[in-house]
Amino acid sequence: MEERILIFGDEFGTHSLNKADPQLISHFIYTAVAIKESNLQNALSLRDEISKRYLFSQKLKSSSKALSDKNNFQKRLDVVKAICDELDCVIYCLIVDKLNLESEGLKFKEIFYKFFQRIFLEQIAKNYNNYSVFMHNIISDEYANGMQKYLQKKNPSTLFNEYTYKMCTDDEEPLIQFADVLSGSLGRIFSSSNKHQRWEELYDIISPKLIKPLIYPNSSQNNIVYENDKNDEKIDEEIYRIVQNDGEALLNESSDRTLNSILEHLLFYQKIAPFKLVETYELIPIVFRNTGEKISSEQLRRYIRDIRYKGIMVVTLRGKSGYKLASSKADILNYFSHYMKYVLPMLHKVEIANNIFKGKTTGDFIPLDEREVNVLKRLIDNLNKPEMDLL
């Protein structure tokens, strides 16, 4: 049997879905660190060493004063870098966008944690046949026992899948502390309400060990987890870099705080989840949080229009809502296809109107022959050539 994998998990954020609460943490994040059982002692020694090196032998906790001090963010960067550089591991995370959760049942904390922990562990389980899970106990021993029975039932051990699950404290399993620090750090990257201005530094440190994040709910289908590594969704590095560079250049040039806030958020998601469509409901609060300006959906659309007029490829996808920056040739083609479905029918309407007057005036008045609109005539003439029959 293959070597057992040990998985240590913790969370960032709370189950609260009260959108009226100004202190609401916008995202809930489960994070897990997976190591081989043969690396357990080395990992425990590393935890002790990092604790001594940076935290005076205290626990590694993201919420500790040493790591949550906004004026000493470098300490967090140093601790996270030590974990990622020196621990032989991979990192998993599930990002729950609480602003887009509608289920009434998820308002109850026991159901909330149970539902998302099952989704999270099911995704991890796809990669291993022999593994043990140690999740931080956040409620009570009674709840932990119930969670264990529930998850064992949902994912029972079989002849080919040896699986155990335990909820425990970070005293019982100190390596949960790694997951604690990483989860809090991912919260400073992915949570719009808690994102740190130096989030990119954190992301660059974590990303080499990070399995592509799962985002729930999917922006276009609320009952599945979004995965951004599907076979038909591949980044084209040249397109990705062109759009990113153009976007960053516009940020440096523009003095419009609202436009910059929208563009900065789109650039953020292009980097961490390039195939996710960022919804209107997410962009509007971001603008308010960053600028204090309350904008409507219509005003947001105008800002998106203005960004496009500046030459930035903000795309939408047919049949889906939300916006994203182009990261592939398929995105660019979708961008042009989106406008073709408006341009071609409009040209045909112009042609129909022209023919009405052409026929009823027996050729005395042909609007498209007038100099002011002659460019439309050339477009329609080309459209009607056999090789241009796109409809």
Summary of the structure (lengths in Angstrom):
residues: 391
radius of gyration: 26.3
end to end distance: 58.9
largest distance: 93.9
contacts: 1187
relative contact order: 0.10
helix: 54%
strand: 14%
